[in-house]
């Protein structure tokens, strides 16, 4: 009887540890998927429909809060807002794919490696994605990864839990000044 209770306790501890490590495993898998240009691996850890919707909502709120297109009485301003919103939707749809995310990160790494102070050793550019990132739980089903872009602005990756699995569901982009 003690062996069965011990085994059950061991299984519960293992499940708990796996659940706690889940978002770290998911972000590591996304990182390696991006580094190895493996869209299949990225797809397993990103909730693309939710991520697209969240990014579209974020861009739309920034567009609607823009000072340049403020006048609702002006038909040109209204048409401009609609046009910019459609362009933003198209951009999000094109970029928020496994290949799009890989190309976006690779482009950022190329830009960083072309800086004069960047190291020229092979393979080091790939490891810059999520370098110096901070990881923390926001709740039992929400996890955040915070990192900085090349202009030292914060980018926040949000993972949400579904059962025991974690998926990237939002990216909070830095606010332009």
N, C-alpha and C positions, 0 to 999 in steps of 0.2 A: 504494500500500500504506500509506503514511504517513497519507493522508487517511482510509482505513478505520479504522486504529488510533486516530486522533484522534477520529473520530466515535464509535467504540465507547467510548473513554474518556469522552467528553462525555456519552454516554447513561448510563454507569455513575455518573458524578458526579451527574447530574440525578436518577437513581433514588435514590441515597444521600441527597441533600438532601431529596427528597420524603419518604423514609422517616423522616429525622430530624425533619422539620417536621410529620409526620403527627399527633402528639398535640396540637400547638398548633392545627393546622387543625381538628381534631375539636372541641376545647374552644371555639374561636372560633365554629364552626358551631352548637354547642349553645347558646352564649350568644346569638347572633343569632336562632336559632330561638325561644328563650324570649322575647327582647325583642320579636320580631315576631309572637308567638303562632302559630308555624308548626309544628304537630305533625308534619308530614311530614319537615321538616328535622331535627327532634329525633330522630325514629325512625331516621334513617340512622346516627346516631352514638351510640345507646344500645342496649346489649344488654339489653332489658327482662327476659327470663326469668332471666338470670344476676343482674341487679341486684335483682330481686324476691327471689330465693333468698338472696342475700347479706344483704339488709336484714332478711329474716325470721330468718335465723340470728343476726344481731346482736341483734335485739330479743328473741328467745327466750332467748339467753344472759343478757341483762340481766334478763329476767323471772325466770328460774330462779335467778339469783344474788341476787334481792331478799330482803331481811331480813323483810319483812312476811309472806311466804308460805313461811317456812322449814320448818314442821313437816310432814314427810311422813306422820307418823302420823295427822294430823288430816285427815279426809275433806273438810272444808270448805276447807282450804288446798289440797288436791289439786284439788278442783273449781274453786276460784278460779284456780289456775294454768292449768288447761285453758281456762277462759273467757277469761282475759286473753290467752292465746296465740291463741285463735281471733279475738279482737277485733284483736290486732296483725296477724294474717295478713290480715284484711279491710281494715284500714287501709292496709297495704303494697300490697295488690292494687288498691285505689282510687287511691292516690297515685302509684304507679309506672307511669304511662301518660304519653304525650306531653302530654295536656291537664292531667293531675294535676301534673306537674313544672312546667308553665307557671304554673298557678294558685298553686302553692306559692311559686315565686320571686316572682310578682307580688304575692302577699299579704305576703311579707317586705319587698318594696320599698315597698308602701303603708305598712306599719308604720314603716319607717325614714323615709319622707318625711313622716310625720305628726309626727315629733319637732320640737321648736322650733328646733333648730340646723340642720335640713335645708334645703338650698337649694330655692327654689321655681321655679327656671328649668325650662322644659319640656324633657323628654327626659333630664334628668340622673338621675332615679330609675332609669331603665332601665339606665344604665351602671354601677350599683352592683354588679350581679351579677358576682362574681369580681374586684371592685376590690381592689387590693393583694394579689392572690394570688401565691403562689410556685409555680413550675413546675420539676419535675426528674424525671429518669429514675431509677427504682428498679432496673431491669434493661433488657435489650434489648427485652423484651416487656411491660414494666410501667412506667407513667408516673403520677406523682402531682401533683395540684394541691391546694395547701393554702390555705385562706382562713379568715377569722374570721366568726362570726355576730355578731348585735347585742349579745351578752353577752361578746364577746371570747373565745369558745371556738372551738377549731380544728375545722374541717370538712375532711375529706380526700376528694377525688374521685379514684378510681383508674380509669385507662384501661388496657385490655389490647390487645395487637396480635394481629391475625389476618391473616397475609400482610402486605400493605402498609397495611391499614386499621386504624384504632384506634377502639375503642368504650368508652363509659363502662360499667364492669362492677360498680363498688362505690362506695358513699358511706359513709365512716366518720363516723358521727354523734358529736357531742360527748357526753361522759359527764355525766349529771346529777349534781349534788352533793347 
